[in-house]
């Protein structure tokens, strides 16, 4: 049995992970954390209709209590919350799965340094197994001629705050790595030609779209389009719980990726 504490438990992703964990054999939800101003703090998961458990939703001031009986801490919150909470969780010796996006490169690097020598942790911008296979497949496009242009189009629900998505940023980093792009253009306006040394990323925020990512590689006479579509947030929850199973069996401290989890 893997005992988990879920942070961001009433949010879009956290609540999906929580429901999936409650239904999945081999998992037990023993803690739930929300932001300090959440009006539901003090209520149980049963009261909130999230699952049939008398686990109390608590704020970060009771984080130590929430993770006391947990093996793995699964977190989908905000960069600021992660910077404050993950070091506490690591100091308590709890293994970590974290899917929060929107960090600056510096903040994410610093957070990894604070975690890496203490506990095993999995950090990923996207836990969908198909997306992580896409990361691997993408590297094969380096065989295309230098004249091919690369663009990324990503679509998410209108409640997503960060743009581009963490997944799009990682796709961009992979492409820039083999293309040698020195500049990224986010959207376009005005009158200008595309330059050969730039990557283009377009972000759409509309309705309730769980997540669509498309990579376009275009030459003069052909185009390759690779798209991953998430039909439901359950695909991310499934991947997060898969990562929790994997990290639960890890003993060596370090910050791992979904590529490590999947053996890619």
KEKE-3310 file (N, C-alpha, C; in steps of 0.2 Angstrom, whole numbers, plus 5000, padded with zeros to 4 digits):
npx = (5004:5003:5005:4998:5000:4991:4994:4986:4974:4960:4961:4960:4969:4974:4963:4958:4969:4967:4955:4957:4967:4960:4951:4960:4967:4979:4983:4982:4975:4981:4982:4979:4981:4979:4978:4982:4971:4960:4943:4938:4946:4948:4937:4932:4937:4927:4916:4917:4914:4924:4930:4926:4931:4937:4947:4955:4955:4969:4979:4995:5001:4999:5007:5017:5009:5000:5008:5013:5010:5012:5019:5022:5022:5012:5011:5002:5002:5007:5021:5026:5021:5027:5040:5040:5035:5040:5054:5052:5044:5054:5064:5057:5058:5050:5045:5043:5032:5030:5021:5019:5019:5026:5037:5052:5068:5078:5072:5067:5078:5085:5076:5077:5090:5089:5081:5087:5098:5091:5079:5071:5063:5051:5050:5040:5034:5023:5013:5007:5008:5010:5014:5027:5033:5032:5042:5053:5052:5053:5066:5071:5068:5079:5086:5081:5083:5093:5085:5072:5058:5053:5039:5028:5012:5001:4987:4976:4964:4955:4957:4971:4985:4999:5009:5020:5014:5022:5025:5026:5037:5047:5046:5051:5064:5070:5069:5076:5089:5094:5092:5099:5093:5092:5083:5066:5050:5035:5020:5013:5013:5010:5020:5032:5045:5049:5063:5078:5084:5075:5063:5046:5032:5015:5002:4986:4972:4957:4940:4937:4948:4958:4972:4982:4995:5005:5018:5026:5035:5041:5046:5050:5042:5035:5027:5028:5017:5015:5005:4998:4984:4975:4962:4956:4959:4962:4972:4984:4983:4984:4997:5004:5001:5007:5020:5022:5021:5033:5043:5041:5048:5061:5077:5088:5092:5087:5083:5071:5065:5050:5055:5064:5056:5049:5058:5064)
npy = (4994:5011:5026:5042:5059:5073:5088:5104:5099:5103:5109:5109:5099:5093:5088:5079:5069:5065:5059:5049:5042:5038:5028:5019:5003:4999:5011:5023:5038:5049:5061:5079:5094:5112:5129:5143:5152:5145:5142:5129:5123:5113:5105:5089:5077:5069:5077:5087:5080:5074:5061:5046:5048:5052:5061:5076:5092:5103:5118:5125:5128:5117:5107:5097:5089:5084:5076:5066:5053:5049:5041:5046:5062:5071:5084:5098:5113:5130:5139:5147:5141:5129:5132:5135:5124:5111:5109:5108:5096:5087:5088:5081:5068:5063:5056:5063:5069:5080:5091:5105:5119:5134:5140:5150:5148:5149:5148:5135:5127:5131:5125:5111:5109:5110:5099:5088:5080:5075:5067:5055:5061:5065:5077:5084:5092:5088:5074:5065:5050:5048:5060:5061:5051:5057:5068:5060:5055:5066:5070:5063:5071:5079:5074:5081:5093:5108:5119:5118:5124:5125:5125:5127:5123:5126:5122:5126:5126:5140:5144:5141:5148:5150:5154:5151:5134:5122:5110:5114:5122:5113:5105:5115:5117:5105:5105:5117:5113:5104:5111:5123:5135:5152:5161:5163:5166:5172:5170:5181:5197:5212:5217:5207:5196:5179:5173:5163:5158:5157:5150:5147:5149:5146:5151:5146:5150:5143:5139:5123:5116:5102:5099:5102:5099:5103:5100:5107:5104:5111:5111:5117:5110:5101:5096:5091:5086:5084:5078:5079:5075:5078:5070:5071:5076:5065:5058:5064:5062:5048:5046:5053:5045:5033:5038:5040:5027:5022:5031:5028:5016:5019:5022:5030:5046:5061:5071:5066:5062:5060:5053:5045:5037:5030:5024:5029)
npz = (5000:4995:5003:5002:5002:4996:4988:4984:4983:4981:4969:4950:4945:4956:4963:4954:4954:4967:4967:4958:4965:4976:4971:4966:4967:4979:4983:4996:5002:5014:5018:5014:5007:5005:4999:5010:5011:5007:5007:5011:5020:5034:5032:5028:5016:5012:5016:5006:4995:4987:4989:4998:5012:5029:5029:5034:5026:5025:5029:5023:5035:5043:5037:5041:5049:5039:5031:5039:5040:5027:5012:5000:4993:4983:4972:4965:4963:4966:4959:4970:4981:4981:4982:4995:5002:4997:5002:5015:5016:5010:5020:5030:5025:5016:5000:4984:4971:4959:4949:4946:4936:4928:4934:4935:4927:4935:4948:4948:4946:4958:4967:4964:4969:4982:4985:4980:4987:4997:4996:4985:4971:4959:4946:4934:4919:4913:4915:4907:4899:4885:4881:4886:4879:4867:4869:4868:4855:4847:4846:4835:4824:4822:4811:4800:4787:4789:4784:4788:4797:4814:4824:4838:4844:4857:4867:4880:4894:4899:4912:4915:4921:4917:4903:4889:4891:4903:4896:4883:4884:4887:4875:4867:4872:4869:4854:4852:4856:4847:4835:4837:4839:4844:4849:4855:4849:4855:4849:4836:4829:4819:4806:4799:4794:4797:4805:4803:4814:4824:4836:4836:4847:4850:4860:4866:4875:4880:4884:4891:4888:4891:4887:4873:4862:4849:4837:4824:4809:4796:4779:4763:4754:4761:4776:4793:4806:4822:4835:4851:4861:4875:4882:4895:4911:4919:4912:4916:4930:4930:4926:4936:4947:4943:4943:4956:4961:4956:4962:4975:4976:4975:4982:4981:4983:4974:4960:4948:4932:4921:4910:4916:4925:4915:4908:4897)
capx = (5000:5007:5001:5000:4997:4990:4993:4982:4969:4954:4962:4959:4973:4975:4957:4958:4973:4964:4949:4960:4970:4955:4948:4965:4970:4986:4984:4978:4975:4981:4983:4976:4983:4976:4981:4980:4965:4955:4937:4936:4950:4944:4932:4934:4936:4920:4912:4918:4912:4930:4930:4923:4937:4937:4954:4954:4959:4973:4983:5002:5003:4999:5010:5020:5004:4997:5012:5016:5009:5012:5025:5024:5019:5010:5009:5000:5000:5009:5028:5028:5019:5032:5047:5040:5033:5044:5059:5049:5042:5060:5067:5054:5060:5044:5046:5039:5030:5028:5019:5018:5023:5027:5044:5058:5073:5082:5069:5066:5085:5086:5072:5080:5096:5086:5078:5091:5102:5088:5074:5069:5058:5050:5047:5038:5029:5017:5013:5004:5013:5010:5018:5034:5035:5033:5048:5058:5051:5055:5074:5072:5067:5085:5088:5078:5088:5093:5081:5065:5056:5049:5034:5024:5006:4998:4980:4973:4958:4956:4960:4978:4988:5006:5010:5018:5014:5028:5026:5028:5043:5051:5047:5055:5071:5073:5070:5082:5095:5096:5092:5103:5089:5094:5078:5060:5045:5029:5015:5016:5009:5013:5023:5039:5047:5052:5070:5080:5087:5070:5058:5039:5027:5009:4998:4979:4968:4950:4935:4939:4953:4963:4979:4984:5002:5007:5024:5025:5041:5039:5051:5048:5037:5031:5026:5027:5013:5014:5000:4996:4978:4973:4954:4954:4964:4963:4978:4989:4983:4986:5004:5007:5001:5012:5027:5022:5023:5040:5047:5040:5052:5067:5080:5093:5090:5089:5077:5071:5060:5046:5059:5067:5051:5046:5064:5065)
capy = (5000:5017:5031:5048:5066:5077:5096:5107:5094:5105:5112:5105:5093:5089:5084:5073:5064:5063:5055:5043:5038:5034:5023:5014:4998:5000:5018:5026:5045:5050:5069:5083:5101:5117:5135:5145:5155:5140:5142:5123:5121:5111:5101:5082:5075:5066:5083:5090:5076:5072:5054:5044:5048:5057:5065:5083:5097:5107:5123:5123:5128:5110:5102:5092:5084:5081:5071:5062:5045:5048:5039:5050:5069:5073:5091:5102:5119:5135:5139:5150:5136:5123:5134:5135:5118:5105:5108:5105:5089:5084:5088:5076:5062:5060:5056:5068:5069:5087:5093:5112:5123:5141:5142:5153:5143:5150:5145:5128:5125:5131:5120:5105:5109:5110:5093:5082:5076:5073:5062:5054:5066:5066:5083:5084:5097:5084:5067:5060:5045:5049:5067:5059:5047:5063:5071:5055:5054:5073:5070:5060:5076:5082:5072:5085:5098:5114:5124:5116:5128:5122:5129:5123:5126:5123:5125:5124:5129:5147:5145:5140:5155:5151:5153:5144:5128:5119:5105:5118:5125:5107:5104:5120:5116:5099:5108:5122:5110:5101:5116:5129:5141:5157:5165:5161:5171:5169:5173:5186:5203:5217:5215:5204:5189:5174:5173:5156:5156:5158:5145:5150:5145:5150:5148:5147:5148:5144:5134:5119:5111:5099:5100:5100:5101:5101:5102:5108:5105:5113:5113:5121:5106:5096:5098:5086:5088:5078:5081:5075:5078:5075:5070:5072:5077:5059:5055:5067:5059:5042:5047:5055:5039:5029:5041:5039:5020:5022:5034:5024:5010:5022:5024:5035:5053:5064:5074:5062:5065:5055:5049:5040:5033:5026:5020:5031)
capz = (5000:4995:5007:4998:5004:4990:4989:4979:4983:4978:4962:4945:4944:4963:4965:4949:4956:4973:4966:4955:4971:4981:4967:4963:4972:4981:4986:5002:5004:5021:5019:5009:5008:5001:5000:5016:5011:5004:5012:5013:5025:5040:5030:5026:5009:5012:5016:5000:4989:4983:4990:5005:5017:5034:5029:5034:5022:5030:5026:5024:5042:5046:5032:5044:5051:5034:5028:5044:5038:5020:5009:4994:4993:4976:4973:4959:4967:4962:4961:4976:4987:4980:4985:5003:5005:4996:5006:5022:5015:5010:5027:5034:5022:5012:4993:4981:4964:4958:4942:4945:4931:4929:4937:4931:4926:4941:4954:4947:4948:4966:4971:4963:4973:4989:4986:4977:4991:5003:4995:4978:4969:4951:4944:4927:4917:4910:4917:4902:4896:4878:4880:4887:4873:4862:4870:4865:4847:4844:4845:4829:4819:4821:4805:4795:4784:4793:4782:4790:4802:4819:4828:4843:4846:4863:4869:4887:4897:4900:4919:4916:4921:4914:4896:4887:4896:4904:4891:4877:4885:4886:4868:4864:4874:4865:4848:4851:4857:4840:4829:4838:4840:4849:4851:4854:4848:4858:4846:4831:4827:4815:4799:4800:4792:4802:4805:4803:4820:4830:4837:4837:4851:4850:4866:4866:4882:4879:4886:4896:4885:4896:4884:4866:4860:4842:4834:4816:4806:4789:4774:4757:4750:4765:4783:4798:4811:4828:4840:4857:4864:4882:4883:4901:4916:4921:4910:4920:4936:4929:4925:4942:4951:4940:4945:4964:4962:4954:4966:4981:4976:4974:4988:4980:4983:4967:4956:4942:4927:4918:4906:4921:4927:4909:4905:4890)
cpx = (5004:5002:5003:4996:4997:4989:4990:4976:4962:4955:4960:4963:4973:4969:4956:4963:4970:4959:4952:4963:4965:4952:4953:4967:4977:4988:4980:4980:4975:4982:4981:4978:4981:4980:4979:4973:4959:4949:4935:4941:4946:4939:4935:4933:4930:4915:4912:4916:4918:4931:4928:4928:4936:4943:4952:4958:4962:4977:4990:5005:5003:5002:5013:5015:5001:5001:5015:5015:5010:5019:5027:5019:5018:5007:5008:4998:5002:5017:5030:5026:5024:5038:5046:5039:5037:5050:5057:5048:5049:5064:5064:5054:5054:5046:5041:5038:5027:5027:5017:5022:5023:5033:5048:5063:5077:5079:5068:5073:5087:5082:5075:5086:5094:5083:5083:5095:5098:5083:5074:5063:5057:5047:5046:5033:5023:5018:5010:5009:5015:5015:5025:5037:5036:5040:5054:5058:5054:5062:5075:5072:5074:5088:5086:5083:5087:5088:5074:5064:5052:5045:5030:5018:5003:4992:4978:4967:4960:4958:4967:4981:4995:5006:5017:5018:5021:5030:5029:5035:5048:5052:5052:5062:5074:5074:5076:5089:5098:5096:5097:5099:5091:5089:5071:5055:5038:5023:5017:5011:5013:5015:5030:5040:5050:5059:5072:5082:5082:5065:5051:5035:5021:5005:4990:4976:4961:4946:4938:4944:4958:4971:4979:4990:5003:5013:5024:5033:5040:5045:5047:5042:5034:5031:5025:5023:5013:5010:4999:4990:4976:4965:4952:4960:4966:4970:4984:4989:4985:4994:5007:5007:5006:5019:5027:5024:5031:5045:5047:5046:5060:5070:5085:5090:5092:5082:5077:5065:5056:5050:5062:5062:5049:5052:5065:5072)
cpy = (5006:5023:5038:5054:5070:5084:5099:5102:5096:5108:5107:5099:5089:5085:5078:5068:5061:5058:5048:5038:5034:5028:5017:5009:4999:5006:5020:5033:5046:5057:5073:5090:5106:5124:5138:5149:5151:5140:5135:5120:5119:5106:5094:5081:5072:5072:5086:5086:5073:5064:5052:5043:5053:5061:5072:5087:5102:5112:5121:5124:5121:5105:5096:5087:5080:5075:5066:5055:5044:5045:5043:5057:5071:5080:5094:5108:5125:5136:5142:5145:5131:5125:5134:5128:5112:5104:5106:5098:5085:5083:5082:5069:5059:5061:5060:5067:5076:5089:5100:5115:5130:5144:5146:5148:5143:5147:5138:5124:5125:5126:5113:5104:5107:5103:5087:5078:5073:5067:5061:5058:5065:5073:5082:5089:5094:5077:5062:5056:5046:5055:5065:5055:5052:5066:5067:5055:5061:5073:5067:5065:5080:5080:5076:5090:5104:5119:5123:5121:5124:5127:5124:5127:5123:5126:5122:5128:5136:5149:5144:5147:5156:5150:5155:5139:5125:5114:5108:5120:5119:5105:5109:5119:5110:5102:5112:5119:5107:5106:5122:5135:5146:5161:5162:5166:5168:5173:5178:5191:5208:5214:5213:5197:5185:5173:5165:5154:5157:5152:5149:5146:5150:5147:5150:5145:5149:5138:5130:5114:5108:5100:5098:5103:5098:5104:5102:5109:5106:5115:5116:5117:5101:5099:5092:5089:5083:5082:5076:5079:5074:5075:5072:5073:5070:5056:5058:5063:5052:5041:5049:5049:5034:5031:5040:5032:5019:5025:5031:5019:5013:5024:5029:5042:5056:5067:5070:5065:5059:5050:5043:5035:5028:5022:5022:5034)
cpz = (5000:4998:5004:5002:4997:4991:4983:4978:4981:4971:4957:4944:4951:4964:4960:4952:4963:4972:4963:4961:4975:4978:4966:4969:4973:4983:4992:5003:5011:5023:5013:5011:5003:5003:5006:5016:5008:5009:5014:5018:5032:5039:5028:5019:5008:5012:5009:4994:4985:4984:4997:5010:5022:5035:5029:5029:5026:5026:5026:5031:5046:5041:5035:5046:5045:5031:5033:5043:5031:5018:5004:4995:4986:4976:4966:4962:4963:4964:4968:4982:4987:4983:4993:5006:5004:5000:5013:5021:5014:5016:5031:5031:5018:5004:4990:4973:4963:4951:4941:4940:4932:4932:4933:4931:4933:4947:4954:4949:4955:4970:4970:4968:4980:4991:4985:4981:4997:5002:4987:4977:4961:4950:4936:4925:4915:4912:4912:4899:4889:4877:4881:4882:4867:4863:4867:4857:4844:4842:4838:4823:4818:4814:4799:4793:4789:4790:4784:4797:4807:4823:4833:4845:4852:4865:4876:4889:4899:4907:4920:4915:4918:4907:4894:4892:4897:4899:4885:4878:4885:4879:4865:4865:4870:4858:4847:4852:4851:4835:4831:4838:4846:4852:4850:4854:4850:4854:4841:4831:4823:4809:4800:4797:4797:4800:4806:4809:4826:4830:4838:4841:4851:4856:4865:4873:4880:4882:4892:4893:4890:4893:4877:4864:4853:4840:4827:4814:4799:4785:4768:4754:4754:4772:4787:4804:4816:4833:4845:4860:4870:4882:4890:4906:4919:4919:4913:4927:4936:4929:4932:4947:4949:4943:4953:4965:4961:4960:4973:4982:4975:4981:4987:4979:4976:4964:4949:4938:4925:4914:4910:4923:4921:4906:4898:4889)
residu = (UNK:UNK:UNK:UNK:UNK:UNK:UNK:UNK:UNK:UNK:UNK:UNK:UNK:UNK:UNK:UNK:UNK:UNK:UNK:UNK:UNK:UNK:UNK:UNK:UNK:UNK:UNK:UNK:UNK:UNK:UNK:UNK:UNK:UNK:UNK:UNK:UNK:UNK:UNK:UNK:UNK:UNK:UNK:UNK:UNK:UNK:UNK:UNK:UNK:UNK:UNK:UNK:UNK:UNK:UNK:UNK:UNK:UNK:UNK:UNK:UNK:UNK:UNK:UNK:UNK:UNK:UNK:UNK:UNK:UNK:UNK:UNK:UNK:UNK:UNK:UNK:UNK:UNK:UNK:UNK:UNK:UNK:UNK:UNK:UNK:UNK:UNK:UNK:UNK:UNK:UNK:UNK:UNK:UNK:UNK:UNK:UNK:UNK:UNK:UNK:UNK:UNK:UNK:UNK:UNK:UNK:UNK:UNK:UNK:UNK:UNK:UNK:UNK:UNK:UNK:UNK:UNK:UNK:UNK:UNK:UNK:UNK:UNK:UNK:UNK:UNK:UNK:UNK:UNK:UNK:UNK:UNK:UNK:UNK:UNK:UNK:UNK:UNK:UNK:UNK:UNK:UNK:UNK:UNK:UNK:UNK:UNK:UNK:UNK:UNK:UNK:UNK:UNK:UNK:UNK:UNK:UNK:UNK:UNK:UNK:UNK:UNK:UNK:UNK:UNK:UNK:UNK:UNK:UNK:UNK:UNK:UNK:UNK:UNK:UNK:UNK:UNK:UNK:UNK:UNK:UNK:UNK:UNK:UNK:UNK:UNK:UNK:UNK:UNK:UNK:UNK:UNK:UNK:UNK:UNK:UNK:UNK:UNK:UNK:UNK:UNK:UNK:UNK:UNK:UNK:UNK:UNK:UNK:UNK:UNK:UNK:UNK:UNK:UNK:UNK:UNK:UNK:UNK:UNK:UNK:UNK:UNK:UNK:UNK:UNK:UNK:UNK:UNK:UNK:UNK:UNK:UNK:UNK:UNK:UNK:UNK:UNK:UNK:UNK:UNK:UNK:UNK:UNK:UNK:UNK:UNK:UNK:UNK:UNK:UNK:UNK:UNK:UNK:UNK:UNK:UNK:UNK:UNK:UNK:UNK:UNK:UNK:UNK:UNK)
# end
